[in-house]
Amino acid sequence: MNATGRQTDLIGEYVAALTAALHGPARAKARMIEEIRDGLTDATAAHTGEGMPYERAAHQAVRDFGTVDELVPSCQRELTIAQARHTARAVALTAPFLIACWYLAWTTDQDQAWQLPRTAQLLAVHLAGVATVAALLAATTLAATGALARRLPTPHRLPLVVAWTGTTASAAMAVTTLALATASALATNWPLLAFAGVLAAASHAAVAASARACRHCAHLPTTQPAVSWLRG
């Protein structure tokens, strides 16, 4: 194998190990890995431009970047924040649908003999309250981790708070789905309630997966990086 091949293998192995060790949103992770790969390639090119052999230049570039174990905590911190933003965005976009679903259920039966049972009405009020609080927390998270907060430290436990906020919101959406499915079987105007149930189910699916990933990322070891890679 020639020197160029050895260089490519060394950088490729380094990037592959880093990719396997990191967890977070696919697009944010891919962008981070690509930046690191480009950095290694540029550093290697700079060393070879000074007359250093390819293999030695690649080793030097990797050594300057630090080992994978040294780099993972700070990179994971950024990906964890990116995942928290992803989850917060999902909650902020879908929580209003939960409120809308209960509004449909509430108003659909006003002129009908059948009406939502008292228990369902109370459930609607509580779940709508959960959706409102979750949406507010999500909006606050997006503001706290956005472009204006680029140079400000992010609270260490914020990703975990976002993860459980998303989990709570997704659970509320699941309960709403079941409640509306039951209501649609009893109501005269069942297609509208069925549509609201489908909307709640879709919202649950969108938030639940993101919240699960956020919980996983929030429990990974991280360190606060000196420079933010992915916020914006």
CYANA upper distance limits for C-alpha pairs under 8 A (distance plus 0.5 A):
  1 MET  CA      5 GLY  CA      6.50
  1 MET  CA      6 ARG  CA      7.27
  2 ASN  CA      6 ARG  CA      6.99
  3 ALA  CA      7 GLN  CA      6.72
  3 ALA  CA     53 PRO  CA      8.22
  3 ALA  CA     54 TYR  CA      6.11
  3 ALA  CA     55 GLU  CA      6.27
  4 THR  CA      8 THR  CA      6.69
  4 THR  CA     54 TYR  CA      6.69
  4 THR  CA     55 GLU  CA      7.89
  5 GLY  CA      9 ASP  CA      6.64
  6 ARG  CA     10 LEU  CA      6.64
  6 ARG  CA     54 TYR  CA      8.45
  6 ARG  CA     55 GLU  CA      6.71
  7 GLN  CA     11 ILE  CA      6.76
  7 GLN  CA     54 TYR  CA      6.64
  7 GLN  CA     55 GLU  CA      5.84
  7 GLN  CA     58 ALA  CA      5.98
  8 THR  CA     12 GLY  CA      6.31
  9 ASP  CA     13 GLU  CA      6.38
 10 LEU  CA     14 TYR  CA      6.72
 10 LEU  CA     58 ALA  CA      7.49
 10 LEU  CA     59 HIS  CA      8.06
 11 ILE  CA     15 VAL  CA      6.61
 11 ILE  CA     37 ARG  CA      7.83
 11 ILE  CA     40 LEU  CA      7.56
 11 ILE  CA     41 THR  CA      8.33
 11 ILE  CA     58 ALA  CA      7.52
 11 ILE  CA     62 VAL  CA      7.93
 12 GLY  CA     16 ALA  CA      6.45
 13 GLU  CA     17 ALA  CA      6.60
 14 TYR  CA     18 LEU  CA      6.76
 14 TYR  CA     62 VAL  CA      8.26
 14 TYR  CA     68 VAL  CA      7.62
 15 VAL  CA     19 THR  CA      6.50
 15 VAL  CA     33 ILE  CA      7.46
 15 VAL  CA     36 ILE  CA      8.24
 15 VAL  CA     37 ARG  CA      7.13
 16 ALA  CA     20 ALA  CA      6.74
 17 ALA  CA     21 ALA  CA      6.81
 17 ALA  CA     68 VAL  CA      7.54
 18 LEU  CA     22 LEU  CA      6.81
 18 LEU  CA     33 ILE  CA      8.34
 18 LEU  CA     68 VAL  CA      6.34
 18 LEU  CA     72 VAL  CA      7.48
 19 THR  CA     29 LYS  CA      8.47
 19 THR  CA     33 ILE  CA      7.39
 21 ALA  CA     72 VAL  CA      7.50
 22 LEU  CA     29 LYS  CA      8.14
 22 LEU  CA     72 VAL  CA      7.26
 22 LEU  CA     75 CYS  CA      8.07
 22 LEU  CA     76 GLN  CA      6.46
 22 LEU  CA     79 LEU  CA      8.36
 23 HIS  CA     29 LYS  CA      7.88
 23 HIS  CA     76 GLN  CA      7.37
 23 HIS  CA     79 LEU  CA      7.31
 23 HIS  CA     80 THR  CA      8.18
 23 HIS  CA    217 CYS  CA      7.00
 24 GLY  CA     28 ALA  CA      7.69
 24 GLY  CA     29 LYS  CA      6.61
 24 GLY  CA     76 GLN  CA      8.29
 24 GLY  CA     79 LEU  CA      5.58
 24 GLY  CA     80 THR  CA      6.66
 24 GLY  CA     82 ALA  CA      7.58
 24 GLY  CA     83 GLN  CA      6.10
 24 GLY  CA    213 ALA  CA      7.85
 24 GLY  CA    214 CYS  CA      8.41
 24 GLY  CA    217 CYS  CA      7.26
 25 PRO  CA     29 LYS  CA      6.48
 25 PRO  CA     79 LEU  CA      7.57
 25 PRO  CA     82 ALA  CA      7.35
 25 PRO  CA     83 GLN  CA      6.18
 25 PRO  CA     86 HIS  CA      8.02
 26 ALA  CA     30 ALA  CA      6.49
 27 ARG  CA     31 ARG  CA      6.64
 28 ALA  CA     32 MET  CA      6.72
 28 ALA  CA     79 LEU  CA      7.45
 28 ALA  CA     82 ALA  CA      7.50
 28 ALA  CA    230 LEU  CA      7.44
 29 LYS  CA     33 ILE  CA      6.63
 29 LYS  CA     79 LEU  CA      7.21
 30 ALA  CA     34 GLU  CA      6.55
 31 ARG  CA     35 GLU  CA      6.74
 32 MET  CA     36 ILE  CA      6.84
 32 MET  CA    229 TRP  CA      7.86
 32 MET  CA    230 LEU  CA      8.17
 33 ILE  CA     37 ARG  CA      6.60
 34 GLU  CA     38 ASP  CA      6.57
 35 GLU  CA     39 GLY  CA      6.56
 36 ILE  CA     40 LEU  CA      6.68
 37 ARG  CA     41 THR  CA      6.65
 38 ASP  CA     42 ASP  CA      6.52
 39 GLY  CA     43 ALA  CA      6.54
 40 LEU  CA     44 THR  CA      6.56
 40 LEU  CA     58 ALA  CA      8.13
 40 LEU  CA     61 ALA  CA      6.30
 40 LEU  CA     62 VAL  CA      7.26
 40 LEU  CA     65 PHE  CA      8.24
 41 THR  CA     45 ALA  CA      6.65
 42 ASP  CA     46 ALA  CA      6.62
 43 ALA  CA     47 HIS  CA      6.83
 43 ALA  CA     57 ALA  CA      8.44
 43 ALA  CA     58 ALA  CA      8.43
 43 ALA  CA     61 ALA  CA      6.00
 44 THR  CA     48 THR  CA      6.70
 44 THR  CA     54 TYR  CA      7.85
 44 THR  CA     57 ALA  CA      5.59
 44 THR  CA     58 ALA  CA      5.65
 44 THR  CA     60 GLN  CA      8.02
 44 THR  CA     61 ALA  CA      6.07
 45 ALA  CA     49 GLY  CA      6.51
 45 ALA  CA     57 ALA  CA      8.16
 46 ALA  CA     50 GLU  CA      7.15
 47 HIS  CA     51 GLY  CA      7.37
 47 HIS  CA     52 MET  CA      6.14
 47 HIS  CA     57 ALA  CA      5.83
 47 HIS  CA     61 ALA  CA      8.49
 48 THR  CA     52 MET  CA      5.05
 48 THR  CA     53 PRO  CA      6.49
 48 THR  CA     54 TYR  CA      6.61
 48 THR  CA     57 ALA  CA      6.49
 52 MET  CA     56 ARG  CA      7.10
 52 MET  CA     57 ALA  CA      6.32
 53 PRO  CA     57 ALA  CA      6.42
 54 TYR  CA     58 ALA  CA      6.59
 55 GLU  CA     59 HIS  CA      6.78
 56 ARG  CA     60 GLN  CA      6.57
 57 ALA  CA     61 ALA  CA      6.65
 58 ALA  CA     62 VAL  CA      6.75
 59 HIS  CA     63 ARG  CA      6.54
 60 GLN  CA     64 ASP  CA      6.58
 61 ALA  CA     65 PHE  CA      6.85
 62 VAL  CA     66 GLY  CA      6.77
 62 VAL  CA     67 THR  CA      7.80
 63 ARG  CA     67 THR  CA      7.39
 65 PHE  CA     71 LEU  CA      8.24
 66 GLY  CA     70 GLU  CA      6.49
 66 GLY  CA     71 LEU  CA      6.87
 67 THR  CA     71 LEU  CA      6.77
 68 VAL  CA     72 VAL  CA      6.41
 69 ASP  CA     73 PRO  CA      8.01
 71 LEU  CA     75 CYS  CA      6.84
 72 VAL  CA     76 GLN  CA      6.22
 72 VAL  CA    222 THR  CA      8.18
 73 PRO  CA     77 ARG  CA      6.69
 73 PRO  CA    221 PRO  CA      6.57
 73 PRO  CA    222 THR  CA      4.59
 73 PRO  CA    223 THR  CA      5.71
 74 SER  CA     78 GLU  CA      7.22
 74 SER  CA    222 THR  CA      6.30
 74 SER  CA    223 THR  CA      5.44
 74 SER  CA    224 GLN  CA      6.45
 74 SER  CA    225 PRO  CA      5.53
 75 CYS  CA     79 LEU  CA      6.90
 75 CYS  CA    222 THR  CA      8.32
 75 CYS  CA    225 PRO  CA      8.10
 76 GLN  CA     80 THR  CA      6.38
 76 GLN  CA    217 CYS  CA      8.41
 76 GLN  CA    220 LEU  CA      8.16
 76 GLN  CA    221 PRO  CA      8.20
 76 GLN  CA    222 THR  CA      6.40
 77 ARG  CA     81 ILE  CA      6.82
 77 ARG  CA    222 THR  CA      5.53
 77 ARG  CA    223 THR  CA      6.64
 77 ARG  CA    224 GLN  CA      6.97
 77 ARG  CA    225 PRO  CA      7.83
 78 GLU  CA     82 ALA  CA      6.65
 78 GLU  CA    225 PRO  CA      8.28
 78 GLU  CA    228 SER  CA      7.39
 78 GLU  CA    229 TRP  CA      7.26
 78 GLU  CA    230 LEU  CA      7.01
 79 LEU  CA     83 GLN  CA      6.54
 79 LEU  CA    217 CYS  CA      8.40
 79 LEU  CA    230 LEU  CA      8.21
 80 THR  CA     84 ALA  CA      6.64
 80 THR  CA    159 PRO  CA      7.29
 80 THR  CA    214 CYS  CA      7.58
 80 THR  CA    217 CYS  CA      5.83
 80 THR  CA    218 ALA  CA      6.77
 81 ILE  CA     85 ARG  CA      6.69
 81 ILE  CA    145 THR  CA      7.96
 81 ILE  CA    159 PRO  CA      6.86
 82 ALA  CA     86 HIS  CA      6.69
 82 ALA  CA    230 LEU  CA      7.45
 82 ALA  CA    231 ARG  CA      7.73
 83 GLN  CA     87 THR  CA      6.65
 83 GLN  CA    159 PRO  CA      8.35
 83 GLN  CA    210 SER  CA      8.17
 83 GLN  CA    213 ALA  CA      7.89
 83 GLN  CA    214 CYS  CA      6.17
 83 GLN  CA    217 CYS  CA      7.96
 84 ALA  CA     88 ALA  CA      6.49
 84 ALA  CA    141 THR  CA      8.49
 84 ALA  CA    158 LEU  CA      8.43
 84 ALA  CA    159 PRO  CA      5.59
 84 ALA  CA    162 VAL  CA      6.57
 84 ALA  CA    163 ALA  CA      7.45
 84 ALA  CA    214 CYS  CA      6.42
 85 ARG  CA     89 ARG  CA      6.45
 85 ARG  CA    141 THR  CA      7.47
 85 ARG  CA    142 LEU  CA      6.42
 85 ARG  CA    145 THR  CA      7.80
 86 HIS  CA     90 ALA  CA      6.77
 86 HIS  CA    210 SER  CA      7.65
 87 THR  CA     91 VAL  CA      6.74
 87 THR  CA    162 VAL  CA      7.55
 87 THR  CA    163 ALA  CA      7.63
 87 THR  CA    166 GLY  CA      7.07
 87 THR  CA    207 VAL  CA      7.32
 87 THR  CA    210 SER  CA      5.79
 87 THR  CA    211 ALA  CA      6.35
 87 THR  CA    214 CYS  CA      7.39
 88 ALA  CA     92 ALA  CA      6.52
 88 ALA  CA    137 LEU  CA      8.35
 88 ALA  CA    138 ALA  CA      4.88
 88 ALA  CA    139 ALA  CA      7.50
 88 ALA  CA    141 THR  CA      7.08
 88 ALA  CA    142 LEU  CA      7.14
 88 ALA  CA    162 VAL  CA      6.93
 88 ALA  CA    166 GLY  CA      7.70
 89 ARG  CA     93 LEU  CA      6.59
 89 ARG  CA    138 ALA  CA      7.10
 89 ARG  CA    139 ALA  CA      8.11
 89 ARG  CA    142 LEU  CA      7.69
 90 ALA  CA     94 THR  CA      6.57
 90 ALA  CA    206 ALA  CA      7.36
 90 ALA  CA    207 VAL  CA      6.27
 90 ALA  CA    210 SER  CA      8.14
 91 VAL  CA     95 ALA  CA      6.04
 91 VAL  CA    134 ALA  CA      7.34
 91 VAL  CA    135 ALA  CA      6.54
 91 VAL  CA    138 ALA  CA      6.77
 91 VAL  CA    166 GLY  CA      6.68
 91 VAL  CA    169 ALA  CA      7.65
 91 VAL  CA    207 VAL  CA      6.75
 92 ALA  CA     96 PRO  CA      7.94
 92 ALA  CA    134 ALA  CA      7.95
 92 ALA  CA    135 ALA  CA      5.16
 92 ALA  CA    136 LEU  CA      8.04
 92 ALA  CA    138 ALA  CA      6.04
 92 ALA  CA    139 ALA  CA      6.80
 93 LEU  CA     97 PHE  CA      8.37
 93 LEU  CA    135 ALA  CA      8.41
 94 THR  CA     98 LEU  CA      7.43
 94 THR  CA    203 SER  CA      6.08
 94 THR  CA    207 VAL  CA      8.23
 95 ALA  CA     99 ILE  CA      7.27
 95 ALA  CA    131 ALA  CA      5.53
 95 ALA  CA    132 THR  CA      7.44
 95 ALA  CA    134 ALA  CA      7.64
 95 ALA  CA    135 ALA  CA      6.38
 95 ALA  CA    169 ALA  CA      7.76
 95 ALA  CA    203 SER  CA      8.32
 96 PRO  CA    100 ALA  CA      6.65
 96 PRO  CA    131 ALA  CA      7.50
 96 PRO  CA    132 THR  CA      8.02
 96 PRO  CA    135 ALA  CA      8.12
 97 PHE  CA    101 CYS  CA      6.50
 97 PHE  CA    199 LEU  CA      7.70
 97 PHE  CA    200 ALA  CA      7.46
 97 PHE  CA    203 SER  CA      7.89
 98 LEU  CA    102 TRP  CA      7.05
 98 LEU  CA    127 LEU  CA      8.43
 98 LEU  CA    128 ALA  CA      7.23
 98 LEU  CA    131 ALA  CA      7.07
 98 LEU  CA    173 MET  CA      6.96
 98 LEU  CA    176 THR  CA      8.07
 98 LEU  CA    200 ALA  CA      6.57
 98 LEU  CA    203 SER  CA      8.30
 99 ILE  CA    103 TYR  CA      6.67
 99 ILE  CA    127 LEU  CA      8.43
 99 ILE  CA    128 ALA  CA      5.64
 99 ILE  CA    131 ALA  CA      7.29
 99 ILE  CA    132 THR  CA      8.37
100 ALA  CA    104 LEU  CA      6.66
101 CYS  CA    105 ALA  CA      6.83
101 CYS  CA    193 LEU  CA      8.45
101 CYS  CA    196 ALA  CA      5.46
101 CYS  CA    197 GLY  CA      7.70
101 CYS  CA    199 LEU  CA      7.89
101 CYS  CA    200 ALA  CA      7.37
102 TRP  CA    106 TRP  CA      6.41
102 TRP  CA    124 ALA  CA      6.46
102 TRP  CA    128 ALA  CA      7.85
102 TRP  CA    176 THR  CA      8.44
102 TRP  CA    196 ALA  CA      8.41
103 TYR  CA    107 THR  CA      6.57
104 LEU  CA    108 THR  CA      6.22
104 LEU  CA    192 LEU  CA      8.03
104 LEU  CA    193 LEU  CA      7.56
104 LEU  CA    196 ALA  CA      7.59
105 ALA  CA    109 ASP  CA      7.47
105 ALA  CA    116 LEU  CA      8.26
105 ALA  CA    180 LEU  CA      7.99
105 ALA  CA    193 LEU  CA      6.55
105 ALA  CA    196 ALA  CA      8.21
106 TRP  CA    110 GLN  CA      7.68
106 TRP  CA    116 LEU  CA      7.69
106 TRP  CA    121 GLN  CA      8.19
108 THR  CA    189 ASN  CA      7.64
108 THR  CA    192 LEU  CA      8.26
108 THR  CA    193 LEU  CA      8.41
109 ASP  CA    113 ALA  CA      8.15
109 ASP  CA    114 TRP  CA      7.01
109 ASP  CA    115 GLN  CA      5.78
109 ASP  CA    116 LEU  CA      7.73
109 ASP  CA    187 ALA  CA      8.07
109 ASP  CA    189 ASN  CA      8.17
110 GLN  CA    115 GLN  CA      7.33
112 GLN  CA    188 THR  CA      8.22
114 TRP  CA    186 LEU  CA      8.42
114 TRP  CA    187 ALA  CA      6.94
114 TRP  CA    188 THR  CA      8.07
115 GLN  CA    187 ALA  CA      8.26
116 LEU  CA    120 ALA  CA      6.49
116 LEU  CA    121 GLN  CA      6.75
116 LEU  CA    183 ALA  CA      7.96
117 PRO  CA    121 GLN  CA      6.83
118 ARG  CA    122 LEU  CA      6.81
119 THR  CA    123 LEU  CA      6.64
120 ALA  CA    124 ALA  CA      6.52
120 ALA  CA    179 ALA  CA      8.14
121 GLN  CA    125 VAL  CA      6.89
122 LEU  CA    126 HIS  CA      6.85
123 LEU  CA    127 LEU  CA      6.54
124 ALA  CA    128 ALA  CA      6.43
125 VAL  CA    129 GLY  CA      6.71
126 HIS  CA    130 VAL  CA      6.78
127 LEU  CA    131 ALA  CA      6.70
127 LEU  CA    172 ALA  CA      6.48
127 LEU  CA    176 THR  CA      8.27
128 ALA  CA    132 THR  CA      6.69
129 GLY  CA    133 VAL  CA      6.74
130 VAL  CA    134 ALA  CA      6.54
130 VAL  CA    168 THR  CA      8.40
130 VAL  CA    169 ALA  CA      7.31
130 VAL  CA    172 ALA  CA      7.86
131 ALA  CA    135 ALA  CA      6.54
131 ALA  CA    169 ALA  CA      6.69
131 ALA  CA    172 ALA  CA      8.16
132 THR  CA    136 LEU  CA      6.79
133 VAL  CA    137 LEU  CA      6.70
134 ALA  CA    138 ALA  CA      6.53
134 ALA  CA    165 THR  CA      6.49
134 ALA  CA    166 GLY  CA      7.83
134 ALA  CA    169 ALA  CA      6.94
135 ALA  CA    139 ALA  CA      6.63
136 LEU  CA    140 THR  CA      6.67
137 LEU  CA    141 THR  CA      6.66
137 LEU  CA    162 VAL  CA      8.21
137 LEU  CA    165 THR  CA      8.22
138 ALA  CA    142 LEU  CA      6.81
138 ALA  CA    162 VAL  CA      7.60
139 ALA  CA    143 ALA  CA      6.82
140 THR  CA    144 ALA  CA      6.57
141 THR  CA    145 THR  CA      6.63
141 THR  CA    158 LEU  CA      8.28
141 THR  CA    162 VAL  CA      8.08
142 LEU  CA    146 GLY  CA      6.22
143 ALA  CA    148 LEU  CA      8.17
143 ALA  CA    149 ALA  CA      8.05
144 ALA  CA    148 LEU  CA      8.41
144 ALA  CA    149 ALA  CA      6.43
144 ALA  CA    154 THR  CA      7.79
145 THR  CA    149 ALA  CA      6.06
145 THR  CA    150 ARG  CA      7.64
145 THR  CA    154 THR  CA      7.28
145 THR  CA    231 ARG  CA      7.36
146 GLY  CA    150 ARG  CA      7.11
146 GLY  CA    231 ARG  CA      6.40
146 GLY  CA    232 GLY  CA      5.86
147 ALA  CA    231 ARG  CA      6.51
147 ALA  CA    232 GLY  CA      4.75
149 ALA  CA    153 PRO  CA      8.28
150 ARG  CA    228 SER  CA      7.19
150 ARG  CA    231 ARG  CA      6.95
150 ARG  CA    232 GLY  CA      7.96
151 ARG  CA    227 VAL  CA      8.40
151 ARG  CA    228 SER  CA      8.15
154 THR  CA    158 LEU  CA      7.74
157 ARG  CA    161 VAL  CA      6.83
157 ARG  CA    218 ALA  CA      8.29
158 LEU  CA    162 VAL  CA      6.65
159 PRO  CA    163 ALA  CA      6.55
159 PRO  CA    214 CYS  CA      7.35
159 PRO  CA    215 ARG  CA      8.23
159 PRO  CA    218 ALA  CA      6.10
160 LEU  CA    164 TRP  CA      6.81
160 LEU  CA    214 CYS  CA      7.73
160 LEU  CA    215 ARG  CA      6.63
160 LEU  CA    218 ALA  CA      5.75
160 LEU  CA    219 HIS  CA      8.27
161 VAL  CA    165 THR  CA      6.55
162 VAL  CA    166 GLY  CA      6.56
162 VAL  CA    211 ALA  CA      8.27
162 VAL  CA    214 CYS  CA      8.13
163 ALA  CA    167 THR  CA      6.68
163 ALA  CA    211 ALA  CA      5.42
163 ALA  CA    212 ARG  CA      7.61
163 ALA  CA    214 CYS  CA      5.62
163 ALA  CA    215 ARG  CA      5.62
163 ALA  CA    218 ALA  CA      8.18
164 TRP  CA    168 THR  CA      6.48
164 TRP  CA    211 ALA  CA      7.60
164 TRP  CA    215 ARG  CA      7.83
165 THR  CA    169 ALA  CA      6.64
166 GLY  CA    170 SER  CA      6.53
166 GLY  CA    207 VAL  CA      6.76
166 GLY  CA    208 ALA  CA      7.45
166 GLY  CA    210 SER  CA      8.26
166 GLY  CA    211 ALA  CA      5.57
167 THR  CA    171 ALA  CA      6.66
167 THR  CA    207 VAL  CA      8.03
167 THR  CA    208 ALA  CA      6.70
167 THR  CA    211 ALA  CA      6.04
167 THR  CA    212 ARG  CA      7.85
168 THR  CA    172 ALA  CA      6.74
169 ALA  CA    173 MET  CA      6.76
169 ALA  CA    204 HIS  CA      8.34
169 ALA  CA    207 VAL  CA      8.10
170 SER  CA    174 ALA  CA      6.71
170 SER  CA    203 SER  CA      7.99
170 SER  CA    204 HIS  CA      5.26
170 SER  CA    205 ALA  CA      8.09
170 SER  CA    207 VAL  CA      6.17
170 SER  CA    208 ALA  CA      5.82
171 ALA  CA    175 VAL  CA      6.77
171 ALA  CA    204 HIS  CA      7.79
171 ALA  CA    208 ALA  CA      8.47
172 ALA  CA    176 THR  CA      6.61
173 MET  CA    177 THR  CA      6.64
173 MET  CA    200 ALA  CA      5.97
173 MET  CA    201 ALA  CA      7.14
173 MET  CA    203 SER  CA      7.25
173 MET  CA    204 HIS  CA      5.63
174 ALA  CA    178 LEU  CA      6.98
174 ALA  CA    200 ALA  CA      7.61
174 ALA  CA    201 ALA  CA      6.88
174 ALA  CA    204 HIS  CA      6.42
175 VAL  CA    179 ALA  CA      6.61
176 THR  CA    180 LEU  CA      6.45
176 THR  CA    197 GLY  CA      7.55
176 THR  CA    200 ALA  CA      6.94
177 THR  CA    181 ALA  CA      6.54
177 THR  CA    196 ALA  CA      8.49
177 THR  CA    197 GLY  CA      5.23
177 THR  CA    198 VAL  CA      7.52
177 THR  CA    200 ALA  CA      5.90
177 THR  CA    201 ALA  CA      6.04
178 LEU  CA    182 THR  CA      6.75
178 LEU  CA    197 GLY  CA      7.98
179 ALA  CA    183 ALA  CA      6.64
179 ALA  CA    197 GLY  CA      8.50
180 LEU  CA    184 SER  CA      6.41
180 LEU  CA    193 LEU  CA      6.58
180 LEU  CA    194 ALA  CA      7.21
180 LEU  CA    196 ALA  CA      7.56
180 LEU  CA    197 GLY  CA      5.66
181 ALA  CA    185 ALA  CA      7.08
181 ALA  CA    193 LEU  CA      7.88
181 ALA  CA    194 ALA  CA      6.66
181 ALA  CA    197 GLY  CA      6.41
182 THR  CA    186 LEU  CA      7.34
183 ALA  CA    187 ALA  CA      6.49
183 ALA  CA    190 TRP  CA      8.21
183 ALA  CA    193 LEU  CA      7.59
184 SER  CA    188 THR  CA      8.34
184 SER  CA    189 ASN  CA      7.99
184 SER  CA    190 TRP  CA      4.90
184 SER  CA    191 PRO  CA      7.62
184 SER  CA    192 LEU  CA      8.44
184 SER  CA    193 LEU  CA      5.67
184 SER  CA    194 ALA  CA      6.08
185 ALA  CA    190 TRP  CA      7.07
186 LEU  CA    190 TRP  CA      7.95
189 ASN  CA    193 LEU  CA      7.67
190 TRP  CA    194 ALA  CA      6.43
191 PRO  CA    195 PHE  CA      6.58
192 LEU  CA    196 ALA  CA      6.77
193 LEU  CA    197 GLY  CA      6.67
194 ALA  CA    198 VAL  CA      6.77
195 PHE  CA    199 LEU  CA      6.71
196 ALA  CA    200 ALA  CA      6.70
197 GLY  CA    201 ALA  CA      6.66
198 VAL  CA    202 ALA  CA      6.67
199 LEU  CA    203 SER  CA      6.72
200 ALA  CA    204 HIS  CA      6.64
201 ALA  CA    205 ALA  CA      6.76
202 ALA  CA    206 ALA  CA      6.78
203 SER  CA    207 VAL  CA      6.79
204 HIS  CA    208 ALA  CA      6.28
205 ALA  CA    209 ALA  CA      7.05
206 ALA  CA    210 SER  CA      7.42
207 VAL  CA    211 ALA  CA      6.48
208 ALA  CA    212 ARG  CA      6.62
209 ALA  CA    213 ALA  CA      6.83
210 SER  CA    214 CYS  CA      6.62
211 ALA  CA    215 ARG  CA      6.68
212 ARG  CA    216 HIS  CA      6.92
213 ALA  CA    217 CYS  CA      6.74
214 CYS  CA    218 ALA  CA      6.45
215 ARG  CA    219 HIS  CA      7.07
216 HIS  CA    220 LEU  CA      7.38
